[in-house]
Amino acid sequence: MNDKSSETLSNPQKKRSGLIRVVYAFKYSLQGLYSAFYEPAFRQELWISILLIPASFWIGKTWIEISLLSASVILVLIVELLNTGLESAIDRIGPQWHDLSKRCKDLGSAAVLLSLVLCTGIWTAALFHYA
């Protein structure tokens, strides 16, 4: 039996196709957002984004500026979701300390930090430009 057929047999989700697959994918995405809301860091960034995204329409003068301001905020949320996923997978392995587990968590945290630095830089430049 090849790898693809054994994967299909072991994972019934892979049998779905077409619109039903999209519906289930959307449902799982909403479940992911719901579970992320219980992460304090994601919740804080979400509340800030609820303020900043509407503000981007006020600060930005062109659609490019509005898009850049909004996208930088959404990027922080995306990176936080990925970091939370990494941390959850590492935590599932076990509570013991391991160098590779620490490295994975540190790299995820660094990605969040860089996305926050990028977002802060874009917003600071926009605010100074129009101040």
C-alpha positions as CSV (number, residue, x, y, z in Angstrom):
1,M,0.0,0.0,0.0
2,N,1.5,3.4,-0.9
3,D,1.7,6.4,1.5
4,K,-1.2,8.3,-0.1
5,S,-3.7,5.4,0.2
6,S,-2.7,4.6,3.8
7,E,-3.1,8.3,4.7
8,T,-6.5,8.4,3.2
9,L,-7.5,5.3,5.1
10,S,-6.2,6.6,8.4
11,N,-7.6,10.1,8.0
12,P,-11.3,10.2,7.0
13,Q,-11.1,14.0,6.7
14,K,-9.0,13.5,3.5
15,K,-12.0,11.9,1.8
16,R,-14.0,15.1,1.7
17,S,-13.8,17.2,-1.5
18,G,-15.5,20.1,-3.1
19,L,-17.8,22.5,-1.2
20,I,-18.2,20.2,1.8
21,R,-14.4,20.3,2.3
22,V,-14.5,24.1,2.3
23,V,-17.4,24.1,4.8
24,Y,-15.5,21.8,7.2
25,A,-12.2,23.8,6.7
26,F,-14.1,27.0,7.6
27,K,-15.6,25.4,10.7
28,Y,-12.2,24.2,11.9
29,S,-10.8,27.7,11.3
30,L,-13.5,29.2,13.4
31,Q,-12.7,26.6,16.2
32,G,-9.1,27.7,16.0
33,L,-10.0,31.3,16.4
34,Y,-12.3,30.5,19.3
35,S,-9.5,28.5,21.1
36,A,-7.0,31.3,20.4
37,F,-9.2,33.7,22.2
38,Y,-8.3,31.9,25.4
39,E,-4.6,32.8,24.9
40,P,-3.9,36.0,26.8
41,A,-1.3,37.3,24.2
42,F,-3.7,36.7,21.3
43,R,-6.6,38.3,23.2
44,Q,-4.5,41.4,23.9
45,E,-3.4,41.7,20.3
46,L,-7.0,41.2,19.1
47,W,-8.3,44.1,21.3
48,I,-5.5,46.4,20.0
49,S,-6.3,45.3,16.4
50,I,-10.0,46.2,17.0
51,L,-8.8,49.8,17.6
52,L,-6.0,49.9,15.1
53,I,-7.7,48.5,12.0
54,P,-10.5,51.2,12.0
55,A,-7.8,53.8,12.8
56,S,-6.0,52.7,9.6
57,F,-8.9,54.1,7.6
58,W,-8.6,57.4,9.3
59,I,-4.8,57.7,9.2
60,G,-4.2,56.2,5.7
61,K,-4.8,58.6,2.8
62,T,-4.6,56.0,0.0
63,W,-5.8,52.4,-0.3
64,I,-2.1,51.3,-0.2
65,E,-1.5,53.1,3.1
66,I,-4.7,51.7,4.6
67,S,-3.8,48.2,3.4
68,L,-0.3,48.4,4.8
69,L,-1.4,49.7,8.2
70,S,-4.2,47.1,8.4
71,A,-2.0,44.2,7.1
72,S,0.7,44.9,9.6
73,V,-1.8,44.5,12.4
74,I,-3.3,41.3,10.9
75,L,0.2,39.9,10.4
76,V,0.8,40.2,14.2
77,L,-2.4,38.1,14.8
78,I,-1.4,35.5,12.2
79,V,2.1,35.1,13.6
80,E,0.6,34.8,17.2
81,L,-1.7,32.1,16.0
82,L,1.2,30.2,14.5
83,N,3.2,30.6,17.6
84,T,0.3,29.4,19.7
85,G,0.0,26.3,17.5
86,L,3.7,25.6,17.9
87,E,3.6,26.0,21.6
88,S,0.5,23.7,21.8
89,A,2.2,21.0,19.8
90,I,5.4,21.2,22.0
91,D,3.3,21.2,25.2
92,R,1.5,18.0,24.0
93,I,4.8,16.2,23.8
94,G,5.3,16.6,27.5
95,P,6.1,19.0,30.4
96,Q,9.8,18.1,30.6
97,W,12.4,20.6,29.3
98,H,14.2,19.8,26.1
99,D,16.6,22.0,24.1
100,L,14.7,21.5,20.9
101,S,11.4,22.3,22.5
102,K,12.9,25.5,24.0
103,R,14.4,26.4,20.7
104,C,11.0,25.9,18.9
105,K,9.2,28.1,21.5
106,D,11.9,30.7,21.4
107,L,11.8,30.9,17.6
108,G,8.0,31.3,17.7
109,S,8.3,34.0,20.2
110,A,11.0,35.8,18.2
111,A,8.7,35.7,15.1
112,V,5.9,37.4,17.2
113,L,8.4,40.0,18.4
114,L,9.6,40.7,14.8
115,S,6.0,41.1,13.6
116,L,5.3,43.5,16.5
117,V,8.4,45.5,15.6
118,L,7.4,45.7,12.0
119,C,3.8,46.8,12.9
120,T,5.1,49.4,15.4
121,G,7.5,50.7,12.8
122,I,4.9,51.0,10.1
123,W,2.4,52.8,12.4
124,T,5.1,55.1,13.8
125,A,6.2,56.1,10.3
126,A,2.6,56.7,9.3
127,L,1.9,58.8,12.4
128,F,5.0,60.9,12.0
129,H,4.4,61.4,8.3
130,Y,1.0,62.9,8.9
131,A,1.7,64.7,12.2
